Amino acid sequence: MKTWLGKFKSITLLGLLTIVLAGCGKENLTALSPKGGSADTSLYLIILTTIVMSLVFLAVVIPFIIVLFRFRKKKGDAEFIPEQVEGNQKLETIWTIIPIILVVIMAVPTVLATFELADDADAAEHINIDVTGNQYWWHFDYQDEEIATSQDMYIPTDTKVYVNLITSDVLHSFWVPTLAGKMDVNPENVNTMYMDAEEEGVYFGKCAELCGPSHSLMDFKVVAVSEDDYETWVTDMQDFDSEEVELDAVATEGKELFDDKNCLSCHATDNQNYQEGSVPVGPDLTSFADRSRFAGILLPTKENLVDWIVDPESIKPGNKMTGAYEATSEEEAEKIAEYLMQLSPSDVTAESVDTEVLSSDEEK
Ligand code: CUA
């Protein structure tokens, strides 16, 4: 018994690891607990194909194991060669037809779902967000509302939201597993998909295409709020004027440094980035203080922001901010950070729908 166990030690270990590691992962970063119609469809297809595959697996493996043990040559058995048979038309026909039926069972719902999810005929009646992938951050452009955000994409619940995806540089892939499937982000053609959130919440988004050294840090969030809150957020964003924010002495110095160092040549602080066709060089900072993360993964604390401004390369290798501005001391960075932390157009934020979102630093 002991040797038998020993032989299967690696398999047992692998099995245990599978069970334990299956517990890893994050809520709202999984396709297995969908919170939107589009993701529901994906889960249904995952379950259907898993059931069909499991049946095939069992139908092959069970007879194989039975034959292996039952008909093996035992000690003392005489040497003999079993009767040789060649072809059996009935069996051949059966095991040709069965896989064809199984493929049809999987293909029909998959093709139907693919067409359903790709259908954008009603896009004009819904919210449209132009999304631009950049190394390594996401730009969200609300054309009709004339506002823009980076990092956090706000949507209302219970309605279809269309995202029109394009990249300013290399290939990326837009993926919010809890809300919808994955879509390639290409440089020339706009790919469109929709998502809908059934519940308010902050949903984790990832870039799912290897796009450079900081690919794994190219995270974003979808902030789903009630329709009323969404309206409030849009109005707050539209009404926001960063010039009118009351700043204390330190933040005022920070704003001056921000202007002197030409930060505005890459970053907007007043929604200027929504204009059609204009691809901003750096993330929009209009709602910086309301963000759930910055630089993809960092919590928006002053300390993190100072580290980032002083040496972005150490946090996000290959980012385009490195070297794009003159060296900044910690003291200067603190002042700039103080200023940016005042850019808060709305009370509707990721934190207002998920109070935990700012307390977890698991991504850092
Ligand atoms: Cu963008 Cu990976």
Residues whose N, C-alpha, C, O or C-beta is under 5 A from the ligand:
A	BS01	CUA	L171 H172 C207 A208 E209 L210 C211 H215 M218
